[in-house]
């Protein structure tokens, strides 16, 4: 009986302590707790927000659906089909980017949902930044995707 109570106390201490660590960073994340305790920056309210999120485990739903003060991932690297396409076609995609056109570049644009009217200018931007996108022979497909994403959104 004593061991069970001690284990429960230790578990509660860990949960409260971990929530407090997160709360002191003023980052409660997203989820139901962030909605219930929105605008309250005190340690107690932040701890309660984190504990609420952990108790109801609603962050996953919020992140995947873009609800509960959560945002869906918007980077190209989060698109699984695009990620797999680039990983499987690094060399062919590099050739198309280098020449500024081609089947693999068109497929990339379709998977990235780039409007047809914006593609020619974007292909030129990719071609002009080929050395940035493929900065070495052993560049990873994730790095390529992040650099392409940068050129699409900010470049």
MIDOSE-1310 file (N, C-alpha, C; in nm, 2 decimals, decimal comma, always signed):
residues 155
xxxx	+0,08/-0,12/+0,00/+0,00/+0,00/+0,00/+0,09/+0,13/+0,00; +0,19/+0,12/+0,08/+0,28/+0,24/+0,09/+0,35/+0,26/-0,05; +0,39/+0,15/-0,11/+0,46/+0,16/-0,24/+0,38/+0,22/-0,35; +0,25/+0,19/-0,35/+0,16/+0,24/-0,45/+0,14/+0,39/-0,43
xxxx	+0,12/+0,43/-0,30/+0,10/+0,57/-0,27/+0,23/+0,65/-0,30; +0,35/+0,59/-0,28/+0,47/+0,66/-0,31/+0,49/+0,67/-0,46; +0,46/+0,57/-0,53/+0,47/+0,57/-0,68/+0,37/+0,68/-0,74; +0,25/+0,69/-0,68/+0,16/+0,79/-0,73/+0,21/+0,93/-0,70
xxxx	+0,26/+0,95/-0,58/+0,32/+1,08/-0,54/+0,43/+1,12/-0,63; +0,52/+1,02/-0,66/+0,64/+1,05/-0,75/+0,59/+1,08/-0,89; +0,49/+1,01/-0,94/+0,44/+1,04/-1,07/+0,38/+1,18/-1,08; +0,30/+1,21/-0,98/+0,24/+1,35/-0,97/+0,35/+1,46/-0,97
xxxx	+0,45/+1,43/-0,89/+0,56/+1,53/-0,88/+0,63/+1,55/-1,02; +0,65/+1,44/-1,09/+0,72/+1,45/-1,22/+0,63/+1,52/-1,32; +0,50/+1,49/-1,31/+0,40/+1,56/-1,40/+0,40/+1,71/-1,37; +0,39/+1,75/-1,25/+0,38/+1,89/-1,21/+0,51/+1,96/-1,24
xxxx	+0,63/+1,89/-1,21/+0,76/+1,95/-1,24/+0,78/+1,97/-1,38; +0,74/+1,87/-1,47/+0,76/+1,89/-1,61/+0,67/+2,00/-1,67; +0,55/+2,00/-1,62/+0,46/+2,11/-1,66/+0,51/+2,25/-1,62; +0,57/+2,26/-1,50/+0,63/+2,38/-1,45/+0,74/+2,42/-1,54
xxxx	+0,83/+2,33/-1,58/+0,94/+2,36/-1,66/+0,90/+2,42/-1,79; +0,80/+2,36/-1,85/+0,75/+2,41/-1,98/+0,68/+2,55/-1,95; +0,61/+2,56/-1,85/+0,53/+2,68/-1,82/+0,62/+2,80/-1,80; +0,74/+2,78/-1,73/+0,83/+2,89/-1,71/+0,89/+2,95/-1,83
xxxx	+0,88/+2,87/-1,94/+0,92/+2,92/-2,07/+0,82/+3,00/-2,14; +0,70/+3,02/-2,08/+0,58/+3,08/-2,14/+0,55/+3,02/-2,27; +0,55/+2,89/-2,28/+0,52/+2,82/-2,41/+0,43/+2,70/-2,37; +0,30/+2,73/-2,37/+0,21/+2,62/-2,33/+0,17/+2,54/-2,45
xxxx	+0,21/+2,57/-2,57/+0,18/+2,50/-2,69/+0,03/+2,53/-2,73; -0,02/+2,44/-2,80/-0,16/+2,46/-2,85/-0,25/+2,35/-2,79; -0,37/+2,36/-2,80/-0,47/+2,26/-2,74/-0,57/+2,33/-2,65; -0,65/+2,25/-2,59/-0,76/+2,30/-2,50/-0,70/+2,39/-2,39
xxxx	-0,59/+2,35/-2,33/-0,53/+2,43/-2,23/-0,50/+2,57/-2,27; -0,45/+2,58/-2,40/-0,41/+2,72/-2,45/-0,53/+2,80/-2,47; -0,65/+2,74/-2,50/-0,77/+2,81/-2,52/-0,83/+2,85/-2,38; -0,84/+2,76/-2,29/-0,89/+2,79/-2,15/-0,81/+2,89/-2,08
xxxx	-0,68/+2,89/-2,09/-0,60/+2,99/-2,01/-0,53/+3,09/-2,10; -0,60/+3,12/-2,21/-0,54/+3,22/-2,31/-0,53/+3,36/-2,24; -0,41/+3,42/-2,26/-0,39/+3,55/-2,21/-0,34/+3,56/-2,06; -0,33/+3,44/-2,00/-0,29/+3,44/-1,86/-0,15/+3,39/-1,86
xxxx	-0,06/+3,47/-1,82/+0,09/+3,44/-1,83/+0,15/+3,40/-1,70; +0,07/+3,38/-1,59/+0,12/+3,34/-1,46/+0,17/+3,20/-1,47; +0,26/+3,16/-1,38/+0,31/+3,03/-1,37/+0,20/+2,93/-1,34; +0,11/+2,96/-1,26/+0,00/+2,86/-1,22/-0,09/+2,84/-1,34
xxxx	-0,13/+2,95/-1,41/-0,22/+2,93/-1,53/-0,14/+2,86/-1,64; -0,02/+2,88/-1,66/+0,06/+2,81/-1,77/+0,07/+2,66/-1,73; +0,10/+2,64/-1,60/+0,11/+2,50/-1,56/-0,03/+2,43/-1,58; -0,14/+2,49/-1,55/-0,27/+2,44/-1,57/-0,30/+2,41/-1,72
xxxx	-0,25/+2,51/-1,80/-0,27/+2,49/-1,95/-0,20/+2,37/-2,00; -0,08/+2,35/-1,96/+0,01/+2,24/-2,00/-0,05/+2,11/-1,95; -0,10/+2,11/-1,82/-0,16/+1,99/-1,76/-0,29/+1,95/-1,83; -0,37/+2,05/-1,86/-0,49/+2,03/-1,94/-0,46/+1,96/-2,07
xxxx	-0,36/+2,02/-2,14/-0,33/+1,96/-2,27/-0,28/+1,82/-2,25; -0,20/+1,79/-2,15/-0,15/+1,66/-2,13/-0,26/+1,56/-2,09; -0,35/+1,61/-2,00/-0,46/+1,52/-1,95/-0,55/+1,48/-2,07; -0,59/+1,58/-2,15/-0,69/+1,55/-2,25/-0,62/+1,50/-2,38
xxxx	-0,49/+1,51/-2,39/-0,41/+1,47/-2,51/-0,47/+1,52/-2,64; -0,51/+1,64/-2,65/-0,58/+1,70/-2,76/-0,48/+1,77/-2,86; -0,35/+1,77/-2,83/-0,26/+1,84/-2,92/-0,25/+1,77/-3,05; -0,24/+1,64/-3,05/-0,23/+1,57/-3,18/-0,35/+1,60/-3,27
xxxx	-0,47/+1,60/-3,22/-0,58/+1,63/-3,30/-0,57/+1,78/-3,35; -0,54/+1,87/-3,26/-0,53/+2,01/-3,30/-0,42/+2,03/-3,40; -0,31/+1,97/-3,39/-0,20/+1,99/-3,49/-0,24/+1,93/-3,63; -0,30/+1,81/-3,63/-0,34/+1,75/-3,76/-0,46/+1,82/-3,82
xxxx	-0,54/+1,88/-3,74/-0,66/+1,94/-3,80/-0,65/+2,09/-3,81; -0,55/+2,15/-3,75/-0,53/+2,30/-3,75/-0,63/+2,37/-3,66; -0,68/+2,30/-3,55/-0,77/+2,36/-3,46/-0,71/+2,38/-3,32; -0,78/+2,43/-3,23/-0,74/+2,45/-3,09/-0,61/+2,53/-3,07
xxxx	-0,60/+2,64/-3,15/-0,48/+2,72/-3,15/-0,36/+2,66/-3,21; -0,38/+2,55/-3,28/-0,27/+2,48/-3,34/-0,26/+2,51/-3,49; -0,15/+2,50/-3,55/-0,13/+2,52/-3,69/-0,08/+2,40/-3,76; -0,14/+2,37/-3,87/-0,09/+2,25/-3,95/+0,04/+2,29/-4,00
xxxx	+0,13/+2,18/-4,02/+0,26/+2,20/-4,08/+0,24/+2,25/-4,22; +0,31/+2,36/-4,26/+0,29/+2,41/-4,39/+0,41/+2,40/-4,48; +0,51/+2,34/-4,44/+0,63/+2,33/-4,52/+0,62/+2,22/-4,62; +0,69/+2,23/-4,73/+0,69/+2,13/-4,83/+0,74/+2,00/-4,78
xxxx	+0,83/+2,00/-4,69/+0,89/+1,88/-4,63/+0,79/+1,80/-4,55; +0,68/+1,86/-4,51/+0,58/+1,79/-4,44/+0,48/+1,71/-4,53; +0,49/+1,74/-4,66/+0,41/+1,67/-4,76/+0,48/+1,54/-4,79; +0,42/+1,43/-4,75/+0,48/+1,30/-4,75/+0,51/+1,25/-4,90
xxxx	+0,41/+1,28/-4,99/+0,43/+1,24/-5,13/+0,54/+1,31/-5,19; +0,55/+1,44/-5,16/+0,66/+1,53/-5,22/+0,79/+1,48/-5,16; +0,79/+1,45/-5,03/+0,91/+1,41/-4,96/+0,97/+1,28/-5,03; +0,88/+1,19/-5,05/+0,92/+1,06/-5,11/+0,96/+1,08/-5,26
xxxx	+0,89/+1,17/-5,33/+0,93/+1,19/-5,47/+1,07/+1,25/-5,48; +1,10/+1,35/-5,40/+1,23/+1,41/-5,40/+1,34/+1,31/-5,36; +1,31/+1,23/-5,26/+1,41/+1,13/-5,21/+1,44/+1,03/-5,32; +1,34/+0,99/-5,40/+1,35/+0,89/-5,50/+1,41/+0,94/-5,63
xxxx	+1,40/+1,08/-5,65/+1,44/+1,13/-5,78/+1,54/+1,25/-5,77; +1,63/+1,24/-5,67/+1,72/+1,35/-5,65/+1,80/+1,39/-5,78; +1,86/+1,29/-5,84/+1,95/+1,32/-5,96/+1,86/+1,38/-6,08; +1,75/+1,32/-6,11/+1,67/+1,36/-6,22/+1,61/+1,50/-6,19
xxxx	+1,57/+1,53/-6,07/+1,52/+1,66/-6,03/+1,63/+1,76/-6,04; +1,75/+1,73/-6,00/+1,87/+1,82/-6,01/+1,89/+1,86/-6,16; +1,88/+1,76/-6,25/+1,90/+1,79/-6,39/+1,79/+1,89/-6,44; +1,67/+1,86/-6,40/+1,56/+1,95/-6,44/+1,57/+2,09/-6,39
xxxx	+1,61/+2,10/-6,26/+1,63/+2,23/-6,20/+1,75/+2,31/-6,27; +1,85/+2,23/-6,30/+1,97/+2,29/-6,37/+1,93/+2,35/-6,51; +1,84/+2,28/-6,58/+1,80/+2,33/-6,71/+1,68/+2,42/-6,70; +1,61/+2,43/-6,59/+1,49/+2,52/-6,57/+1,36/+2,46/-6,62
xxxx	+1,36/+2,34/-6,66/+1,23/+2,28/-6,71/+1,25/+2,12/-6,70; +1,13/+2,06/-6,72/+1,14/+1,91/-6,73/+1,02/+1,84/-6,65; +1,01/+1,72/-6,68/+0,91/+1,63/-6,62/+0,91/+1,63/-6,47; +1,03/+1,61/-6,41/+1,05/+1,60/-6,27/+1,02/+1,73/-6,20
xxxx	+1,06/+1,84/-6,26/+1,03/+1,97/-6,21/+0,87/+2,00/-6,21; +0,81/+1,95/-6,32/+0,66/+1,97/-6,33/+0,59/+1,88/-6,22; +0,64/+1,76/-6,20/+0,59/+1,68/-6,09/+0,60/+1,74/-5,96; +0,72/+1,79/-5,93/+0,75/+1,86/-5,80/+0,64/+1,97/-5,78
xxxx	+0,62/+2,05/-5,89/+0,53/+2,16/-5,88/+0,38/+2,12/-5,85; +0,35/+2,01/-5,92/+0,21/+1,95/-5,89/+0,20/+1,90/-5,75; +0,30/+1,83/-5,70/+0,29/+1,78/-5,56/+0,29/+1,89/-5,46; +0,36/+2,00/-5,49/+0,37/+2,11/-5,40/+0,25/+2,21/-5,42
xxxx	+0,16/+2,17/-5,51/+0,04/+2,25/-5,54/+0,08/+2,40/-5,57; +0,18/+2,41/-5,66/+0,21/+2,54/-5,71/+0,13/+2,57/-5,83; +0,06/+2,69/-5,83/-0,03/+2,72/-5,94/+0,05/+2,72/-6,08; -0,02/+2,68/-6,18/+0,05/+2,67/-6,31/+0,10/+2,81/-6,36
xxxx	+0,03/+2,91/-6,33/+0,07/+3,05/-6,37/+0,20/+3,09/-6,30; +0,23/+3,04/-6,19/+0,35/+3,08/-6,11/+0,48/+2,99/-6,14; +0,46/+2,88/-6,21/+0,56/+2,78/-6,23/+0,68/+2,84/-6,32; +0,66/+2,90/-6,43/+0,77/+2,95/-6,51/+0,87/+3,04/-6,43
xxxx	+0,82/+3,13/-6,36/+0,90/+3,22/-6,28/+0,97/+3,14/-6,17; +0,90/+3,05/-6,11/+0,96/+2,97/-6,00/+1,07/+2,88/-6,06; +1,05/+2,82/-6,17/+1,15/+2,74/-6,24/+1,28/+2,82/-6,26; +1,26/+2,94/-6,31/+1,38/+3,03/-6,33/+1,45/+3,06/-6,20
xxxx	+1,37/+3,08/-6,09/+1,43/+3,10/-5,96/+1,51/+2,98/-5,91; +1,45/+2,86/-5,93/+1,52/+2,74/-5,89/+1,65/+2,73/-5,97; +1,64/+2,75/-6,10/+1,76/+2,74/-6,19/+1,87/+2,84/-6,15; +1,83/+2,96/-6,12/+1,93/+3,06/-6,07/+1,99/+3,03/-5,94
xxxx	+1,92/+2,95/-5,86/+1,96/+2,91/-5,72/+2,00/+2,76/-5,71; +2,04/+2,71/-5,82/+2,08/+2,56/-5,83/+2,19/+2,53/-5,72; +2,29/+2,62/-5,72/+2,40/+2,60/-5,62/+2,36/+2,61/-5,48; +2,25/+2,68/-5,45/+2,19/+2,69/-5,32/+2,11/+2,56/-5,28
xxxx	+2,03/+2,52/-5,38/+1,95/+2,40/-5,36/+2,04/+2,27/-5,34; +2,12/+2,25/-5,43/+2,22/+2,14/-5,43/+2,36/+2,19/-5,41; +2,39/+2,22/-5,28/+2,51/+2,28/-5,24/+2,63/+2,18/-5,23; +2,60/+2,05/-5,24/+2,71/+1,95/-5,24/+2,66/+1,82/-5,30
xxxx	+2,75/+1,73/-5,33/+2,71/+1,60/-5,39/+2,63/+1,51/-5,30; +2,65/+1,53/-5,17/+2,59/+1,45/-5,07/+2,47/+1,52/-4,99; +2,41/+1,62/-5,06/+2,30/+1,69/-4,99/+2,18/+1,59/-4,98; +2,11/+1,61/-4,87/+2,00/+1,52/-4,84/+1,87/+1,57/-4,91
xxxx	+1,78/+1,49/-4,93/+1,65/+1,53/-4,99/+1,58/+1,63/-4,90; +1,60/+1,61/-4,77/+1,53/+1,70/-4,67/+1,59/+1,84/-4,69; +1,72/+1,85/-4,70/+1,78/+1,99/-4,73/+1,73/+2,05/-4,86; +1,72/+1,96/-4,96/+1,67/+2,01/-5,09/+1,53/+2,07/-5,07
xxxx	+1,45/+1,99/-5,01/+1,31/+2,03/-4,98/+1,30/+2,16/-4,91; +1,38/+2,18/-4,80/+1,38/+2,30/-4,72/+1,42/+2,42/-4,80; +1,52/+2,40/-4,89/+1,57/+2,51/-4,97/+1,47/+2,55/-5,08; +1,41/+2,45/-5,14/+1,30/+2,47/-5,23/+1,19/+2,55/-5,17
xxxx	+1,15/+2,50/-5,05/+1,04/+2,56/-4,97/+1,07/+2,71/-4,94; +1,20/+2,74/-4,91/+1,24/+2,87/-4,88/+1,23/+2,96/-5,01; +1,27/+2,90/-5,12/+1,26/+2,98/-5,25/+1,11/+3,00/-5,29; +1,03/+2,90/-5,26/+0,88/+2,92/-5,29/+0,82/+3,02/-5,20
xxx	+0,85/+3,02/-5,07/+0,77/+3,11/-4,98/+0,84/+3,24/-4,96; +0,97/+3,25/-4,96/+1,04/+3,37/-4,92/+1,13/+3,43/-5,03; +1,17/+3,34/-5,12/+1,28/+3,37/-5,22/+1,22/+3,46/-5,32
